[in-house]
Amino acid sequence: MTVSALTILVTGIVVLVVVIVFGWIYKTANRLDRLHVRVDLAWQSLDAALARRAVVARTIGAGLGADGRELIAAADRAERADRTARESAENQVSSHLAQVDTSTLRAQVVAELADADARVMISRRFYNDAVRDTLALRGRRPVRWLQLGGTAEMPRYLEIVERVVI
């Protein structure tokens, strides 16, 4: 049996195509894994910023006396809420904070609140950007067909109402 040049060429092309396809699959799966890690790290940062805002909200609530009980309770619920219920719980904290008259608070507490709000909004944007990038890659047909996302949970956006100063 002799091997012709055409057989070698066809075999070489098939091997090259297989190598390219597996290289693309490996690269895409690795990128998707890095995006999931990015989402997890962004969530940890957002969770820390939300926890800091809850501490500031409890401080404000304690300074308000009886009127601050709802704010303290909302901050406690938000911190204990699981990931799926976190959005609505944090929106309740935002609505309670929006009702607080900041002119009656000490300047240090107002500055802490402004800083905590800014950190929450920045962290939320980073988190939602990471979610957007991950969903965009996971939404591609070849990624879905080959199930390159594996068993990782599909990330979800977190929308928190920004506190409007009255």
N, C-alpha and C positions, 0 to 999 in steps of 0.2 A: 504494500500500500504506500503510495507516495502522497506527500502533502504538497498541494499546489500553493502557489502564491496567493490565489484568491481565497483559499481556505484560511490561510494565515491572516490575511487582511480582514476577513469577516470575523474571525475569532478575536482578533485584536480590537476591532470596533465594538463587538459585543462586550468584551471585558472592560473596555474604556467606558462604555455607557453604564455598565453595572457599577463600576467604581465611582463614577460621577453621581449616580442616583444615590448610592449609599453614603457618599460624602455629603450630599445635600441633606439627606435624612438625618445624619449625625449632627451636622451643623445646626439644623433647624430644631432638633430635639434639645440640643445643648442651649440654644438661645431661649427656647421656651422654658427650660429649667431655670436659667438665669433670670428671666422675667418673673417667674413665680417667686423666686427668692427676693427679687426687688419688691414685689407686692407685699410679701411677708415683712420685710424690713420697714417698708413705708407704713404698714399697719402698726407695727410696734412704735414707730415714731408718733403716729397719729394718736395711738392709745395713750402714750405718755403725755402728749399735749392736752388731750381731753381730761386726763386725770389731774393735771395741773389746773386746768380751768375749773374742775369740780372743787378742788381745794379752795380756790379763790371764791367760787360761788358760795361755798359753805361759810367762809369768812365773812362775806357780805351778808349772808343770811343771818349769821349770829349777831351782826351789828344792827340788824333791822328789828330784832326782838320778835314779837309775835307775828309780824308780817313776813318775816324771813323763813318761817317754818316750811312753807311750800317750796321755797328755793332750795333749802337744805334737803328736803325729801326728794326733790327732783334730781339734785346732784347725786344723792345716794343711789337712787334708782338707775341713773345713767351709768354710774361706775359698776354696778352689779349686773347690768343688762348683758345678755349674750350678744354675740356679733350680729345676729339677725335683727334683734330688737334695739340695737344701739342707736340707729339713726333717729327713730322717733323719740327715744329717751333724751338724746342730746338736743333735739329740736325743742323739747319741752324746757330744758335748761336755758336754751337761747331765748325762748319767749319769756321766761321768768326774769332773766337778766335784762331783757329789753324794757321791762316794766319798772326797773329800779331807777330811781332818780339819783344819778351820780353826783349831783351837786351837794347832796347831803353826806357823801362819803369822804373819808380822808383822802388826800391827794395820793398817798402811797398806795392805797387800795385801788384807786381808779387807775393808776399806772400799772399795777399788777394785772388788773382786769384787761386793760388794753393790750398788754404784752401777751397775756394768755390767749386772748382772742386772735391776735395776729399769728401766734404760733399754731393755733388750731387751723386757721385758714390756710396757712402755708403748708402745713402737714397734710391737710385734706387735699390740696391741689396736687402735691407730690404723689399721694396715694392714688387719686383718681387718674393721674397721668400713667402711673404704672399699670393700673387696671385696664385703661384704654389700650395701651400697647400690648398687653397680654391677650385681651379679647380680640384684638385685630389679628394677631398671629394665630390664635386658636380658631378663628373664624374662617381661615383659608381652607379650601376644599381638600388639598392634599394632606394637610395637618389633621383634619377631621377624619378623612378616609383611613389614614395610617394610625390614627388614635395616638398621636405623639404627645398629647396632653396627659396620657396615662390616667392615673386615678386621682390626680390633683383636682381639687374642687374649683369650679369656675368662679373667678373673683367677681365681686359685685361692687358697684360704685357706692360711695357714701356721700349723701347730700345733706349738708347741715345748713340751716338758714343762718346767714350772717347777722350778727346782732346789729341792729340799727340804733344809733344813739339818738335819743329824743331830745 
